[in-house]
Amino acid sequence: MPEKTMKLYTVYNQDAREHCAMEKTLIEIEEPFFYFTTIQQAAFIGVDISVDALKLDYKETTYVRYMGTGGPVYFDGGNIKTGFLVDKSYSSWKCIEWVVDALNSIGIPAESKEDTNDIFLNGKKICGFGKKDCGEMKYIAFFFTLNLNLIEAEKSIILTKHVKNLGERATAINVEMNKIIIPEQILNALLDTLPKYFNYNTLPEILDIALVDSNREQFYNTEWLMNK
């Protein structure tokens, strides 16, 4: 049986800027957590990416520069975005094995490849992983984005100048499975399989929104977005 507890936060249809502020706040609290969200339409830009890579005149999209690297990544409202903080003894590969097992447990034949931090379904990418070293803390933060639906796949190409042949390289679970799987099914599968890979139980929690206030300004700030 797991000996430790991590706090579970679930938020649906969340504003991307609010998501980034809450995620940063949770990391700063320095307690193990699992943060499961679905995101409103938005384009995420890594701290290493120039805004020149984007067509910022696409007015219907919210743009947010998040704390990680890479991108730009477009969220069309059909994506699941998660973050979790665990002991530094755990590896990215352990996280990937966990998510693959969770998806397999509900009939989704996902698979991993040893030379990537991605998860695939029918040979196409459905999930990407990232991590953040938390400095002197005894924890490490992992993040993954899971494509559940592709509501507006073409817009991913419109928003970025360098993305080509998106449909040949990436897909979504509901597209490949040809049936509707809802976020709660994914969440339950992840929670059911988590103790096999991590020495943690989960405890549902609601974050005090006042704690997020100090981080909101950064992610809602236009200057933070425009500066690489």
C-alpha positions in Angstrom: 0.0 0.0 0.0 1.2 3.5 -0.7 2.8 5.3 2.3 2.4 8.9 1.1 -0.3 11.2 0.0 -0.5 13.7 -2.8 -3.2 16.4 -3.2 -5.5 16.0 -6.2 -6.7 19.1 -8.0 -9.2 18.8 -10.8 -10.4 21.8 -12.9 -12.4 21.6 -16.1 -12.6 24.2 -18.9 -9.9 26.4 -17.3 -8.5 29.6 -18.7 -4.9 28.9 -19.9 -3.4 31.9 -18.0 -5.2 30.8 -14.8 -3.9 27.3 -15.3 -0.2 28.5 -15.5 -0.6 30.7 -12.5 -2.2 27.8 -10.5 0.5 25.3 -11.6 3.3 27.6 -10.6 1.6 28.2 -7.2 1.3 24.5 -6.6 5.0 24.0 -7.4 6.0 26.8 -5.0 4.0 25.2 -2.2 6.4 22.3 -2.3 4.0 19.5 -1.5 3.2 16.5 -3.7 0.2 17.1 -6.0 -1.6 15.8 -9.1 -3.2 18.6 -11.1 -5.7 17.4 -13.8 -7.3 20.0 -16.1 -9.0 20.6 -19.4 -8.0 23.9 -21.0 -10.0 26.5 -23.0 -8.8 27.3 -26.5 -5.3 28.7 -26.2 -1.8 28.6 -27.6 1.0 27.9 -25.1 4.5 29.4 -25.8 7.6 28.1 -24.1 10.1 30.5 -22.5 12.6 29.6 -25.2 10.2 30.4 -28.2 10.1 33.7 -30.0 6.6 35.1 -30.7 7.8 35.4 -34.3 6.9 31.7 -34.6 3.3 32.6 -34.1 0.6 34.5 -36.1 -0.4 36.7 -33.2 -3.1 38.4 -35.3 -5.3 35.3 -34.8 -7.6 37.2 -32.5 -9.9 34.4 -31.3 -7.0 32.6 -29.5 -5.6 33.3 -26.1 -1.8 33.2 -26.0 0.1 32.4 -22.9 3.8 32.0 -22.2 4.2 29.2 -19.7 7.2 28.2 -17.6 8.4 25.2 -19.7 10.2 25.0 -23.0 9.1 24.2 -26.4 5.9 24.8 -28.4 4.0 26.6 -29.5 1.3 24.1 -28.5 -2.3 24.7 -29.5 -5.1 23.6 -27.2 -8.5 23.5 -28.9 -10.6 22.7 -25.9 -10.3 18.9 -26.4 -6.9 18.5 -24.6 -6.1 17.3 -21.1 -3.2 19.0 -19.4 -1.7 17.7 -16.2 1.1 18.4 -13.8 2.3 16.5 -10.7 5.0 16.8 -8.1 6.7 13.7 -6.8 10.0 12.6 -5.1 13.1 13.2 -7.3 13.7 9.5 -7.2 11.1 9.0 -10.0 12.0 9.2 -13.7 10.2 10.4 -16.8 10.1 6.8 -18.0 8.2 5.8 -14.9 5.6 8.5 -15.7 5.2 7.3 -19.3 4.8 3.7 -18.2 2.0 4.8 -15.8 0.0 6.7 -18.4 0.4 3.9 -21.0 -0.9 1.4 -18.4 -3.8 3.7 -17.5 -4.9 4.1 -21.1 -4.5 0.4 -21.8 -6.7 -0.4 -18.7 -9.7 1.3 -20.4 -9.1 -0.3 -23.8 -7.0 2.3 -25.4 -4.0 0.5 -27.1 -1.5 3.3 -26.4 2.2 2.5 -26.6 5.6 4.2 -25.8 8.9 4.2 -27.7 12.2 4.1 -25.8 13.8 6.9 -27.8 11.1 9.5 -27.1 9.1 11.1 -24.2 5.9 10.7 -26.2 3.0 8.2 -26.2 1.4 6.9 -29.5 -1.8 5.4 -30.7 -1.9 3.7 -34.1 1.6 5.1 -34.7 0.6 8.7 -34.1 1.4 10.9 -31.1 -1.3 11.5 -28.6 0.8 12.6 -25.6 3.9 14.5 -24.8 5.9 14.8 -21.5 8.0 17.4 -19.9 9.7 17.9 -16.6 11.0 20.8 -14.4 13.9 20.5 -12.0 12.7 22.1 -8.8 16.2 23.3 -7.7 17.0 22.6 -4.1 13.6 20.9 -3.4 13.4 17.2 -2.9 10.7 17.0 -5.6 10.5 17.1 -9.4 7.6 18.3 -11.4 6.4 16.3 -14.4 3.9 17.5 -17.0 2.0 15.8 -19.8 -0.6 16.8 -22.4 -3.0 14.3 -23.7 -5.0 14.7 -26.9 -8.5 13.5 -26.1 -10.3 15.3 -28.9 -9.3 17.2 -32.0 -12.0 19.8 -32.3 -10.2 22.2 -34.7 -7.1 20.4 -35.9 -6.6 22.7 -38.8 -6.1 25.7 -36.5 -2.9 24.2 -35.1 -1.4 24.6 -38.5 -2.8 28.1 -39.0 -1.4 29.3 -35.7 2.2 28.2 -36.3 4.3 28.8 -39.3 6.5 25.7 -39.0 3.9 22.9 -38.4 3.3 20.7 -41.4 1.5 17.4 -42.0 -0.1 17.6 -38.5 -2.5 14.8 -39.3 0.3 12.4 -40.3 2.2 12.8 -37.0 -0.4 13.5 -34.3 -3.9 12.5 -33.5 -6.5 12.3 -30.7 -7.9 9.3 -28.7 -11.5 9.8 -29.7 -10.5 10.2 -33.4 -8.5 6.9 -33.4 -11.0 5.0 -31.2 -14.0 6.3 -33.1 -16.0 6.6 -29.9 -16.4 9.2 -27.1 -14.2 8.9 -24.1 -14.6 11.7 -21.5 -12.0 13.3 -19.3 -13.4 11.7 -16.2 -12.7 8.2 -17.6 -9.0 9.2 -18.2 -8.8 10.7 -14.7 -10.2 7.6 -13.0 -7.9 5.3 -15.0 -4.9 7.4 -14.0 -5.9 7.3 -10.3 -6.6 3.6 -10.3 -3.1 2.8 -11.7 -1.1 5.5 -10.0 -0.2 3.3 -6.8 1.4 0.7 -9.1 4.1 3.2 -10.1 4.2 5.8 -7.3 4.2 5.4 -3.6 1.3 7.8 -3.2 -2.4 7.9 -2.5 -4.4 10.9 -3.7 -6.6 13.2 -1.6 -9.0 15.6 -3.4 -8.3 19.2 -2.5 -9.5 22.7 -3.5 -6.7 25.3 -3.7 -7.2 28.6 -1.9 -7.5 30.9 -4.9 -6.0 33.7 -2.9 -2.7 31.8 -3.0 -2.6 32.2 -6.8 -2.9 36.0 -6.8 0.8 36.7 -6.7 1.4 34.6 -9.9 -1.6 35.8 -11.9 0.0 39.1 -13.1 2.9 37.4 -14.7 0.8 35.2 -17.0 -1.8 37.8 -17.8 0.9 40.4 -18.6 1.3 41.2 -22.3 5.0 42.2 -21.9 5.8 38.7 -20.5 4.1 37.2 -23.5 6.0 39.4 -26.1 9.5 39.0 -24.6 11.4 35.8 -25.4 
